[in-house]
């Protein structure tokens, strides 16, 4: 799997997404997709092209995806790392809300009408696994073959953010993408990003249902409250301080994970390669440019309609 195949794969994902959206719009008077079907189709749009890309590559699936064993102690530290990255995502979410609405809150009502276990499976297990197979598996590892590690981290994370198809989730999805790609490098296993993604989504789902079950008035007030820009800026100031502290601690956890997984020499080699100034392989091609333009056009269309 090389960058050209990865870019064609991403374009295929975007075309498939837009095709499904177009079909649903055309059939809106005769068919309305429920939330479960919506969640299922959204993830299959990622998983199916990624699976086909693995087959077309003619390489062993594990060579393409990079599932390797990890120590149990590393698993616990990945969970800690996930929570330490939380304030940064909250900060970026708050900043984006100065300009756009909260996309998650807008669908939370429909999500919370579903049984908890079903929602938990779809959003905290099935979704993260599909997304990690696609973005930290096929996309990131495909870009990594160019030898441009920093470029692979940033570009795969950018595509992960764009795939959310809205300006609210894109910034913090990009940050999460970077943190998970770096985590994969620190541990040497795709399992690490799967665990992080599962934990991140799981705590969000549990929090939503917890507030709805035990503090319904608080949840209702939060979802219906109109927050002024002054209030949001004040909150951002607090989040910024917390995020700086917790993100710094998260970096320390990454260093520990790197040592615990025996990846120190590899990371040192990557650093030497980065400083050597050697020309890195390309990552951008025409299909990628087309896919990014389509994503941005769709996001802008949704923003102004």
Secondary structure, DSSP 8 states (H G I E B T S, - for coil): --HHHHHHHHHHHHHHHHHHHHHHHHTTTT----HHHHHHHHHHHHHHHHHHHHHHHTS-HHHHH------HHHHHHHHHHHHHHHHHHHHHHHHHTTTS--HHHHHHHHHHTS-HHHHHHIIIIIHHHHHHIIIIIIIHHHHHTTT-HHHHHHHHHHHHHHTT-STTHHHHHHHHHHHHHHHHHHHT-HHHHHHHHHHHHHHHHHHHHHHHHH-HHHHHHHHH----HHHHHHHHHHHHHHHHHHHHHHHHHHHHHHHHTT-HHHHHHHHHHHHHT--------HHHHHHHHHHHHHHHHHHH-
